[in-house]
Amino acid sequence: MRTIRRGAPAAFMAVALLAAGCGTPGGESSDNAKQAEESKKNSAKVDVAKAGDLTLTIWDQEVRGGQAKQIKQLNQSFQSTYPNVKIKRVAKSFTDLNTTLKLAVSGPKAPDIVQANQGRQVMGALVKGGLLKPMDAYADAYGWKDRWSKTLLDLNRFSSDGRQFGSGDLYGVSQMGEIVGVFYNKDKVGSVPKTFGEFEAMLAKAKREGEVPISFGNLDKFGGIHEFQTVQNQFAGKASTTDFVFAKPDASFDTAENREAATKLQEWAEKGYFTPNFNGTGYDPAWQQFTKGKGPFTIAGTWITSDVASTLGDKAGFFLMPGQESGAPPVSLGGESLPWGITAKSKHADVAAAYIDWITNAKAADVLVQTDNLPAMAAGTQPASAVSKDVFAAWKTLNDADGFTPYMDYATPTFYDDFSGAVQRLMAGKVKPDAFTQAVQEDYTKFADKQ
């Protein structure tokens, strides 16, 4: 999510510490495979009520509206059911979590459970360092392979040495589905556009009428990834992005389609279709302006659905960015939220697994729906708000069409900084589209050549 970031000195130090060794800290990469096998043998489904008095320390980034509501409710119900377990929750923003997580899990007082972003930068680095516990044995014990599709589970898999992404051992499971799409104000938008061109015409009209067409803040950097990929999907399609992120042979970012997408995004910025001074505006303050009725659109992830529903009510709607032609197969950035994993140093791993099962079971899915979140698991409850109904319909449409593209920053251990910085420069007009795609490809090649 991602919701998806920086404190440069701390992040640099964390990456440097983990990159220094290939296996467990001070060990060899073969140690990871041995540790993974041993970890699986020692994993078991337990009766939490008989586990004794203990404290689970949990680091998460469920801090926005509906996210905060659901996790507080689920934590309360877990502790009520198992009064012998105390939950010590450390709630952080997405940015703070990513900045501090690596050092925390390698320290002497590592938390038991963490949300570790998918991709090579965070989860891959933790796996490489031997800092996360493989969860396949728990998946078998709790039936998790029936709870999520193979595609969603594979997004949380790595080989034990952290090199192969999308296969190997399971290191986490996710609560929520995610889509990056277009939220709109029905008072300002008469109908959902059927083509990309129709959407652009709406942007031009809003600008002429003195509106900010797209409420957008990129100070946090991750928002630019969402904006670019939402446009990119309508030019390059799914295959090229997926192949690139998963490091398939001959995958390239420096393509004509990506140059077209970069040209279009830069054109939107030059025409003033985004919040003024967007690179100096925070992600949350920008979309919050949209929820106050200022402007027709915001391109954002479904993690803001609860906030949108609680402020705009039935005026709010959601749609997937339409394709170049009416009726084109839907393609959208998304997949699932940050997975919940168990640290290798946890002294209560089996209870931690039971907690993760608790917050992702069928009852938890209903709680997610009731708090205007999008569960990645099947739920028996239907959404109540109009915008949540739109989100659920979009989720079904994308799943039926297999139309999800993964987040670009999953691609390499440094790609979050590489790519988000490149998008910032592109949108600020500091680099031309061809130079942008070339620079991104060069950053990617530095990683790919070492694989």
Secondary structure per residue as TSV (DSSP state, phi and psi in degrees):
chain	resnum	aa	ss	phi	psi
A	1	M	-	360.0	169.8
A	2	R	-	123.4	26.9
A	3	T	-	12.2	360.0
A	4	I	-	360.0	360.0
A	5	R	-	360.0	19.7
A	6	R	-	-136.5	149.2
A	7	G	-	-148.8	85.5
A	8	A	H	-50.9	-49.0
A	9	P	H	-60.5	-46.9
A	10	A	H	-65.4	-42.0
A	11	A	H	-63.3	-40.8
A	12	F	H	-64.4	-44.2
A	13	M	H	-63.0	-40.8
A	14	A	H	-64.0	-45.5
A	15	V	H	-63.3	-41.4
A	16	A	H	-63.1	-42.2
A	17	L	H	-63.3	-41.6
A	18	L	H	-75.1	-33.8
A	19	A	H	-74.0	-18.1
A	20	A	T	-66.0	-29.8
A	21	G	-	-123.9	150.1
A	22	C	S	-89.0	-22.9
A	23	G	S	-116.2	-138.3
A	24	T	S	-65.3	154.8
A	25	P	T	-51.5	120.0
A	26	G	T	85.1	1.4
A	27	G	S	-114.3	-164.9
A	28	E	-	-110.5	162.8
A	29	S	H	-62.6	-27.7
A	30	S	H	-65.7	-24.0
A	31	D	H	-59.6	-35.1
A	32	N	H	-63.4	-43.4
A	33	A	H	-63.3	-42.1
A	34	K	H	-65.3	-42.3
A	35	Q	H	-64.4	-38.9
A	36	A	H	-63.6	-43.8
A	37	E	H	-65.3	-43.2
A	38	E	H	-64.3	-38.5
A	39	S	H	-64.4	-41.0
A	40	K	H	-63.3	-40.3
A	41	K	H	-65.7	-32.0
A	42	N	T	-93.6	7.7
A	43	S	-	-93.5	137.0
A	44	A	-	-150.7	151.7
A	45	K	-	-80.5	127.3
A	46	V	-	-120.0	161.0
A	47	D	-	-86.9	104.3
A	48	V	G	-60.9	-34.7
A	49	A	G	-62.6	-23.6
A	50	K	G	-102.5	10.0
A	51	A	S	-82.9	-5.8
A	52	G	-	87.0	173.1
A	53	D	S	-74.6	128.9
A	54	L	E	-156.6	166.4
A	55	T	E	-121.5	128.8
A	56	L	E	-99.4	121.9
A	57	T	E	-96.0	124.4
A	58	I	E	-127.8	128.1
A	59	W	E	-105.9	124.1
A	60	D	E	-143.5	170.7
A	61	Q	-	-123.1	32.2
A	62	E	-	-84.6	70.4
A	63	V	-	-111.3	-16.2
A	64	R	S	-83.0	158.1
A	65	G	H	-13.2	-90.3
A	66	G	H	-66.1	-30.6
A	67	Q	H	-62.4	-47.4
A	68	A	H	-64.6	-40.0
A	69	K	H	-61.2	-46.7
A	70	Q	H	-68.4	-41.6
A	71	I	H	-72.6	-34.3
A	72	K	H	-63.8	-42.0
A	73	Q	H	-65.5	-43.1
A	74	L	H	-70.6	-36.6
A	75	N	H	-64.2	-41.8
A	76	Q	H	-62.9	-42.5
A	77	S	H	-68.1	-35.2
A	78	F	H	-66.0	-45.3
A	79	Q	H	-70.2	-31.1
A	80	S	H	-67.5	-38.5
A	81	T	H	-74.1	-35.5
A	82	Y	-	-125.6	78.8
A	83	P	T	-64.7	-11.8
A	84	N	T	-76.5	-10.1
A	85	V	E	-110.1	124.6
A	86	K	E	-103.2	132.2
A	87	I	E	-99.9	121.3
A	88	K	E	-103.2	99.9
A	89	R	E	-94.0	130.8
A	90	V	E	-114.5	103.5
A	91	A	E	-94.7	127.6
A	92	K	-	-132.1	155.4
A	93	S	-	-66.8	161.8
A	94	F	H	-54.6	-44.2
A	95	T	H	-63.0	-49.0
A	96	D	H	-65.1	-38.3
A	97	L	H	-61.2	-50.2
A	98	N	H	-64.1	-31.5
A	99	T	H	-73.5	-35.1
A	100	T	H	-106.3	-12.9
A	101	L	H	-63.0	-45.9
A	102	K	H	-62.1	-41.6
A	103	L	H	-69.1	-36.1
A	104	A	H	-64.7	-45.2
A	105	V	H	-74.7	-17.5
A	106	S	H	-93.5	-6.5
A	107	G	S	-83.0	175.5
A	108	P	T	-71.3	-19.9
A	109	K	T	-117.4	53.7
A	110	A	-	-64.4	142.2
A	111	P	-	-65.1	165.5
A	112	D	S	-83.0	-40.4
A	113	I	E	-129.5	137.8
A	114	V	E	-138.7	153.5
A	115	Q	E	-94.0	116.9
A	116	A	-	-118.4	116.3
A	117	N	-	-56.6	139.7
A	118	Q	S	-61.2	164.4
A	119	G	S	98.2	176.4
A	120	R	I	-76.1	-26.8
A	121	Q	I	-66.8	-43.3
A	122	V	I	-107.8	-70.0
A	123	M	I	-59.8	-44.5
A	124	G	I	-59.8	-41.2
A	125	A	H	-66.5	-39.1
A	126	L	H	-67.2	-41.0
A	127	V	H	-63.7	-45.3
A	128	K	H	-58.3	-36.3
A	129	G	T	-83.1	1.4
A	130	G	T	69.1	30.6
A	131	L	-	-103.9	-4.9
A	132	L	B	-119.3	148.7
A	133	K	-	-92.6	130.1
A	134	P	-	-62.0	144.1
A	135	M	-	-118.7	15.7
A	136	D	H	-62.7	-39.2
A	137	A	H	-64.1	-38.0
A	138	Y	H	-68.1	-38.0
A	139	A	H	-59.5	-39.1
A	140	D	H	-69.7	-42.9
A	141	A	H	-67.4	-37.3
A	142	Y	H	-100.0	-1.0
A	143	G	T	73.2	31.1
A	144	W	H	-67.5	-24.3
A	145	K	H	-70.1	-17.1
A	146	D	H	-92.6	-12.5
A	147	R	H	-85.6	-32.9
A	148	W	S	-125.0	153.6
A	149	S	-	-70.0	160.2
A	150	K	H	-59.2	-39.0
A	151	T	H	-60.0	-45.0
A	152	L	H	-68.4	-38.9
A	153	L	H	-65.9	-38.4
A	154	D	H	-64.8	-26.9
A	155	L	T	-66.2	-15.0
A	156	N	T	-112.6	24.2
A	157	R	E	-112.6	145.2
A	158	F	E	-145.1	152.8
A	159	S	-	-66.9	157.3
A	160	S	T	-63.6	-21.5
A	161	D	T	-90.7	1.4
A	162	G	S	77.4	8.3
A	163	R	-	-87.2	-41.7
A	164	Q	-	-97.6	121.5
A	165	F	B	-101.7	132.9
A	166	G	S	99.8	0.2
A	167	S	S	-152.4	165.7
A	168	G	S	103.4	-143.2
A	169	D	E	-80.7	152.6
A	170	L	E	-88.9	127.0
A	171	Y	-	-119.0	9.5
A	172	G	-	176.4	163.8
A	173	V	B	-135.0	151.1
A	174	S	-	-108.9	145.6
A	175	Q	S	-80.1	-43.7
A	176	M	B	-118.3	146.8
A	177	G	E	-78.4	157.2
A	178	E	E	-136.7	137.1
A	179	I	E	-133.7	134.9
A	180	V	E	-99.2	114.3
A	181	G	E	-144.7	-156.2
A	182	V	E	-113.1	115.8
A	183	F	E	-87.1	140.3
A	184	Y	E	-139.3	156.1
A	185	N	E	-98.2	115.7
A	186	K	T	-65.6	-22.1
A	187	D	T	-71.1	-19.4
A	188	K	T	-113.1	-11.2
A	189	V	-	-126.5	115.9
A	190	G	S	-71.0	-35.7
A	191	S	S	-155.1	158.8
A	192	V	-	-74.3	128.2
A	193	P	-	-65.9	144.4
A	194	K	S	-96.2	-16.3
A	195	T	S	-136.5	162.7
A	196	F	H	-61.0	-38.6
A	197	G	H	-62.7	-40.5
A	198	E	H	-63.6	-38.6
A	199	F	H	-63.2	-44.4
A	200	E	H	-60.0	-39.3
A	201	A	H	-62.0	-37.1
A	202	M	H	-66.2	-36.6
A	203	L	H	-63.8	-44.8
A	204	A	H	-62.7	-41.2
A	205	K	H	-63.8	-44.7
A	206	A	H	-62.1	-39.7
A	207	K	H	-63.8	-42.6
A	208	R	H	-61.4	-31.9
A	209	E	T	-87.4	8.0
A	210	G	T	83.9	13.1
A	211	E	-	-90.8	160.5
A	212	V	-	-87.9	108.1
A	213	P	S	-59.0	-47.2
A	214	I	B	-123.4	115.0
A	215	S	-	-74.1	120.0
A	216	F	-	-155.2	130.4
A	217	G	-	-126.9	134.1
A	218	N	-	-124.5	17.7
A	219	L	T	-61.1	-34.9
A	220	D	T	-78.3	-11.9
A	221	K	S	83.1	-35.9
A	222	F	H	-69.7	-25.5
A	223	G	H	-60.9	-34.8
A	224	G	H	-63.8	-33.1
A	225	I	H	-61.0	-43.0
A	226	H	H	-65.3	-43.6
A	227	E	H	-63.2	-46.5
A	228	F	H	-62.7	-47.9
A	229	Q	H	-68.4	-29.7
A	230	T	H	-63.9	-37.5
A	231	V	H	-76.4	-45.5
A	232	Q	H	-54.7	-40.8
A	233	N	H	-57.5	-29.1
A	234	Q	H	-86.3	-6.1
A	235	F	H	-110.7	-44.9
A	236	A	H	-97.7	-20.4
A	237	G	H	78.1	-172.2
A	238	K	H	-81.7	-45.1
A	239	A	H	-59.2	-44.7
A	240	S	H	-65.2	-39.4
A	241	T	H	-68.3	-46.0
A	242	T	H	-61.8	-44.8
A	243	D	H	-61.6	-38.5
A	244	F	H	-67.4	-47.5
A	245	V	H	-64.0	-38.5
A	246	F	T	-92.5	13.8
A	247	A	T	56.7	43.6
A	248	K	-	-71.4	153.8
A	249	P	T	-56.6	138.8
A	250	D	T	67.6	10.2
A	251	A	-	-67.3	140.9
A	252	S	-	-144.1	146.5
A	253	F	S	-96.3	-24.2
A	254	D	-	-83.9	73.4
A	255	T	S	-122.0	163.2
A	256	A	H	-61.8	-38.6
A	257	E	H	-65.3	-41.8
A	258	N	H	-70.3	-32.3
A	259	R	H	-65.9	-39.3
A	260	E	H	-61.6	-44.2
A	261	A	H	-63.4	-42.5
A	262	A	H	-63.8	-39.5
A	263	T	H	-62.9	-42.7
A	264	K	H	-65.6	-44.6
A	265	L	H	-64.4	-42.0
A	266	Q	H	-65.0	-36.8
A	267	E	H	-62.3	-43.3
A	268	W	H	-59.8	-41.5
A	269	A	H	-64.8	-43.4
A	270	E	H	-65.2	-31.9
A	271	K	T	-81.4	-3.4
A	272	G	T	78.5	30.8
A	273	Y	-	-80.4	-10.1
A	274	F	B	-110.1	165.5
A	275	T	-	-50.9	131.0
A	276	P	T	-55.0	142.0
A	277	N	T	55.3	44.1
A	278	F	G	-61.8	-33.3
A	279	N	G	-70.5	-14.4
A	280	G	G	-107.7	10.2
A	281	T	S	-112.9	135.5
A	282	G	-	-66.8	150.7
A	283	Y	H	-58.9	-51.5
A	284	D	H	-66.8	-47.1
A	285	P	H	-58.0	-30.9
A	286	A	H	-69.0	-52.8
A	287	W	H	-70.3	-23.7
A	288	Q	H	-66.0	-29.0
A	289	Q	H	-64.5	-39.3
A	290	F	H	-60.2	-43.4
A	291	T	H	-67.2	-16.5
A	292	K	T	-89.5	7.1
A	293	G	T	90.1	13.1
A	294	K	-	-100.1	99.1
A	295	G	S	101.9	153.1
A	296	P	S	-82.3	-27.1
A	297	F	E	-136.7	154.1
A	298	T	E	-142.4	133.6
A	299	I	E	-94.3	112.9
A	300	A	E	-156.0	175.1
A	301	G	E	-87.2	159.9
A	302	T	G	-68.6	-4.0
A	303	W	G	-67.7	-13.1
A	304	I	G	-96.8	5.7
A	305	T	H	-56.5	-45.2
A	306	S	H	-60.1	-43.1
A	307	D	H	-65.2	-40.7
A	308	V	H	-64.5	-44.2
A	309	A	H	-65.1	-38.1
A	310	S	H	-75.0	-19.8
A	311	T	H	-103.7	-47.1
A	312	L	H	-90.7	-18.3
A	313	G	G	59.3	-135.2
A	314	D	G	-72.3	-5.5
A	315	K	G	-74.6	-17.3
A	316	A	E	-89.4	141.1
A	317	G	E	-139.4	171.1
A	318	F	E	-144.7	137.5
A	319	F	E	-144.8	158.0
A	320	L	-	-78.7	141.7
A	321	M	-	-56.4	124.0
A	322	P	-	-73.1	159.2
A	323	G	-	-80.4	179.5
A	324	Q	S	-63.2	-32.9
A	325	E	S	-119.3	147.0
A	326	S	T	-60.9	132.6
A	327	G	T	85.4	4.6
A	328	A	-	-62.8	147.9
A	329	P	-	-56.7	137.0
A	330	P	-	-69.9	137.8
A	331	V	-	-136.6	129.0
A	332	S	E	-149.4	145.6
A	333	L	E	-67.7	136.2
A	334	G	E	157.1	-158.5
A	335	G	E	144.8	-90.7
A	336	E	E	-153.1	163.0
A	337	S	-	-76.8	175.9
A	338	L	-	-56.4	130.2
A	339	P	-	-75.4	154.6
A	340	W	E	-96.1	119.2
A	341	G	E	-121.4	167.4
A	342	I	E	-110.3	131.0
A	343	T	B	-76.1	151.3
A	344	A	T	-64.5	-24.7
A	345	K	T	-91.1	-0.8
A	346	S	-	-62.0	134.7
A	347	K	S	-91.0	-3.1
A	348	H	-	-130.8	45.2
A	349	A	H	-60.1	-39.8
A	350	D	H	-67.9	-38.2
A	351	V	H	-69.8	-36.3
A	352	A	H	-60.0	-41.1
A	353	A	H	-64.7	-38.6
A	354	A	H	-64.3	-38.1
A	355	Y	H	-63.6	-45.6
A	356	I	H	-62.6	-38.0
A	357	D	H	-62.4	-39.6
A	358	W	H	-61.4	-43.6
A	359	I	T	-84.0	1.5
A	360	T	T	-127.3	9.0
A	361	N	S	-82.5	-175.0
A	362	A	H	-63.3	-37.6
A	363	K	H	-66.2	-38.7
A	364	A	H	-64.3	-38.2
A	365	A	H	-59.4	-39.1
A	366	D	H	-66.1	-38.5
A	367	V	H	-62.4	-40.6
A	368	L	H	-60.7	-43.8
A	369	V	H	-62.9	-44.1
A	370	Q	H	-65.4	-22.4
A	371	T	T	-103.8	22.1
A	372	D	T	59.5	40.2
A	373	N	-	-109.9	166.0
A	374	L	-	-108.9	102.0
A	375	P	B	-70.8	143.7
A	376	A	S	-82.0	-11.6
A	377	M	S	-102.0	162.7
A	378	A	-	-67.5	138.7
A	379	A	-	-125.2	151.4
A	380	G	S	-93.0	-10.1
A	381	T	S	-99.1	142.1
A	382	Q	-	-99.4	147.6
A	383	P	-	-67.2	151.3
A	384	A	-	-99.8	-39.5
A	385	S	S	-76.6	152.4
A	386	A	H	-61.6	-42.4
A	387	V	H	-70.1	-34.6
A	388	S	H	-65.8	-35.9
A	389	K	H	-63.1	-39.9
A	390	D	H	-62.2	-42.2
A	391	V	H	-64.2	-44.5
A	392	F	H	-64.0	-39.0
A	393	A	H	-65.1	-40.1
A	394	A	H	-65.2	-39.6
A	395	W	H	-60.3	-44.9
A	396	K	H	-64.0	-43.0
A	397	T	H	-59.5	-45.9
A	398	L	H	-68.1	-40.5
A	399	N	H	-64.8	-42.1
A	400	D	H	-63.6	-33.6
A	401	A	H	-94.0	-1.6
A	402	D	T	50.3	50.3
A	403	G	-	-102.0	15.1
A	404	F	E	-82.5	141.9
A	405	T	E	-115.5	142.2
A	406	P	-	-76.6	160.2
A	407	Y	-	-65.7	133.1
A	408	M	G	-61.4	-31.5
A	409	D	G	-72.9	-3.3
A	410	Y	G	-69.4	-17.0
A	411	A	S	-61.6	-44.9
A	412	T	S	-139.1	167.8
A	413	P	T	-62.3	-22.4
A	414	T	T	-114.3	7.7
A	415	F	H	-74.0	-22.0
A	416	Y	H	-58.6	-50.2
A	417	D	H	-68.8	-43.7
A	418	D	H	-59.1	-51.5
A	419	F	H	-77.1	-44.5
A	420	S	H	-63.9	-37.1
A	421	G	H	-65.8	-39.0
A	422	A	H	-64.7	-39.4
A	423	V	H	-67.1	-39.9
A	424	Q	H	-57.1	-45.2
A	425	R	H	-67.4	-38.0
A	426	L	H	-62.1	-48.4
A	427	M	H	-70.9	-24.0
A	428	A	T	-83.6	-2.7
A	429	G	T	75.7	18.7
A	430	K	S	-88.5	-8.5
A	431	V	S	-145.5	143.4
A	432	K	-	-79.8	156.5
A	433	P	H	-54.8	-39.9
A	434	D	H	-68.8	-37.5
A	435	A	H	-68.1	-34.1
A	436	F	H	-62.0	-52.0
A	437	T	H	-65.9	-35.5
A	438	Q	H	-65.2	-43.6
A	439	A	H	-66.0	-41.2
A	440	V	H	-62.7	-42.6
A	441	Q	H	-62.5	-40.0
A	442	E	H	-63.8	-41.7
A	443	D	H	-63.1	-41.0
A	444	Y	H	-66.5	-40.8
A	445	T	H	-62.7	-33.8
A	446	K	H	-58.5	-35.4
A	447	F	H	-79.8	-49.2
A	448	A	H	-60.2	-35.6
A	449	D	T	-67.2	-18.8
A	450	K	T	-94.3	-8.0
A	451	Q	-	-76.6	360.0
